[in-house]
Amino acid sequence: MGTNPTSSGDPRVLFVMNLVLSSVFAAVVVWGLDFIGMVELTFVNVASLALVLMAVTYLVTR
């Protein structure tokens, strides 16, 4: 039971990690923008930014 150094991990785990980290980052960014009055803090805004961040992360890592 050795480890494979070329393995990139379980894709499901990577997807969930990307989802969680992108969502948290998006929430912080949208909260900050709401704090300075540029964007309203809503679920749609946070989810939209999280999806954009996930897509960019996916493209950069592939």
C-alpha positions in Angstrom: 0.0 0.0 0.0 2.4 2.7 -1.2 1.5 6.1 -2.3 1.7 7.2 -5.9 3.6 10.5 -6.1 2.0 11.3 -9.4 -1.6 11.0 -8.1 -3.6 14.2 -8.1 -6.1 13.0 -5.4 -9.7 12.0 -5.5 -11.5 14.4 -7.8 -14.6 14.5 -5.5 -12.5 15.7 -2.6 -10.8 18.3 -4.8 -14.2 19.5 -6.1 -15.6 19.9 -2.5 -12.5 21.7 -1.3 -12.7 24.0 -4.3 -16.4 24.6 -3.6 -15.9 25.3 0.1 -12.8 27.6 -0.3 -14.3 29.5 -3.2 -17.5 30.0 -1.3 -15.8 31.3 1.8 -13.6 33.6 -0.2 -16.5 34.9 -2.3 -18.5 35.5 0.9 -15.6 37.6 2.4 -15.2 39.6 -0.8 -18.9 40.3 -1.2 -19.1 41.2 2.5 -16.3 43.6 2.0 -17.9 45.1 -1.1 -21.1 45.5 0.8 -19.3 47.1 3.7 -18.0 49.9 1.4 -21.3 50.1 -0.4 -20.5 48.7 -3.8 -22.5 45.5 -3.9 -25.3 44.1 -1.8 -24.6 41.0 0.3 -27.0 38.4 -1.1 -26.9 34.7 -1.6 -27.0 35.2 -5.4 -24.0 37.5 -5.4 -22.0 35.2 -3.2 -22.9 32.1 -5.3 -22.2 33.8 -8.6 -18.7 34.9 -7.5 -18.1 31.4 -6.0 -19.0 29.8 -9.4 -16.7 32.2 -11.2 -13.8 31.5 -8.8 -14.4 27.8 -9.1 -14.3 28.0 -12.9 -11.1 30.1 -12.9 -9.5 27.7 -10.4 -10.4 24.8 -12.5 -9.0 26.4 -15.7 -5.8 27.5 -14.0 -5.1 24.0 -12.5 -5.7 22.1 -15.7 
